[in-house]
Amino acid sequence: MQPFKYNPGSTGVLYMVVLSLPREERYKEENVIISGILPGPAVPKLTANTYLNHPLVVELQKCGKLFS
């Protein structure tokens, strides 16, 4: 994702969707969950795994306990 038209940097976005929704509903704005934003090349390089391995998994586990 390149947020600004004339800026050479870019930003990554991690998002989640509920796959059990019908395809036409799945990617509508109200059904997409933004779970993280990866900084562009001007900051220390991190991979998506930095965000997925621990913080996101812990939050998803908490949600699972609420609904079980």
FENLIN-V356075 format. One line per field, one symbol per residue. burial: # if it has 16 or more other ideal C-beta (glycine too) atoms within 10 Angstrom, else .. A space follows every 10 residues. Layout:
burial=???
This chain:
burial=.......... .......... .......... .......#.. .......... #......... ........
